[in-house]
Amino acid sequence: MNASSDIAGSTDGVGLDLNACDRESIHIPGAIQPHGLLLVADATSLAVVAGAGDLETRLTPDWLGSDLSALLAQDIGATLIANDTVAGGALAGLPVAGPAERFDVTLHRTADHVLVELEPVEAEPVTAAGMLGRLNAMAMTFERASNLQALCERAATAFRQLTGFDRVMVYRFLDDEAGRVMAEDKATGLGTFLNHHFPASDIPKQARALYVRNRTRTIPTIAYAPAVLRPAGFETLDLSDVALRSVSPIHLRYLAN
């Protein structure tokens, strides 16, 4: 399978109906953000039936039809049974090594499939002791926050330190379904969204539902071409719980503006 067939159309926004955001099925984009990889396996046989991303180059050319456990060098079936993962839940698998990079592994079970997210990580991962030390220090700053605003500000700073992102925002939905950016930590030189208010129409009902279901949303870059699910026939696969889920083209245009 040719890796080049994996890239969907551009997200430049040409031809977008910006008034259709309230009708957009954002949980079934048919694609992922291309910094990671996605494997879709049959829930019963654990044979890989679909995928997204440059799997041929970054993992193996022979991924389609492979046994998921063999492909990831770990007993996925036993892991799922031992952890009693239910539909909608997430489970961390063991890291996987590709030809040139390492990946963190996250498993999701649905009624018919097991979805596996592979996200690249640093070649030299932080040690368990080092990570626990960082998390403990962050927890202490959270505990010392005197009010909700202070807690949100410290959370934004902590999560930016953990992720290395240019910007981290804490967003709160208000009673009228509008929203406000309560806290922000950002790189020098970026404009600010702090205290910006957004009407309910800016984040439609289905998007709010996903934010409640997934409390964090990561978008490493808005300048990307979605990596489509392949082979054909998986365009309507529900990716609600997949962190790599491709971002709405309407939202990408909104962020670019």
Stockholm file with secondary structure:
# STOCKHOLM 1.0

chainA/1-257         MNASSDIAGSTDGVGLDLNACDRESIHIPGAIQPHGLLLVADATSLAVVAGAGDLETRLTPDWLGSDLSALLAQDIGATLIANDTVAGGALAGLPVAGPAERFDVTLHRTADHVLVELEPVEAEPVTAAGMLGRLNAMAMTFERASNLQALCERAATAFRQLTGFDRVMVYRFLDDEAGRVMAEDKATGLGTFLNHHFPASDIPKQARALYVRNRTRTIPTIAYAPAVLRPAGFETLDLSDVALRSVSPIHLRYLAN
#=GR chainA/1-257 SS CCGGGGBCCCCSCTTCCTTCGGGCCTTCCSEECTTSEEEEEETTTCBEEEEESSHHHHTCTTCTTCBHHHHHTSCHHHHHHHHTCCTTCEEECCCEECSSCEEEEEEEECSSEEEEEEEEECSSCCCHHHHHHHHHHHHHHHHTCCSHHHHHHHHHHHHHHHHCCSEEEEEEECTTSCEEEEEEEECTTCCCCTTCEECGGGSCHHHHHHHHHSSCCCCSCSSCCCEECBSTTCTTCCCTTCTTBCCCHHHHHHHHC
#=GC SS_cons         CCGGGGBCCCCSCTTCCTTCGGGCCTTCCSEECTTSEEEEEETTTCBEEEEESSHHHHTCTTCTTCBHHHHHTSCHHHHHHHHTCCTTCEEECCCEECSSCEEEEEEEECSSEEEEEEEEECSSCCCHHHHHHHHHHHHHHHHTCCSHHHHHHHHHHHHHHHHCCSEEEEEEECTTSCEEEEEEEECTTCCCCTTCEECGGGSCHHHHHHHHHSSCCCCSCSSCCCEECBSTTCTTCCCTTCTTBCCCHHHHHHHHC
//
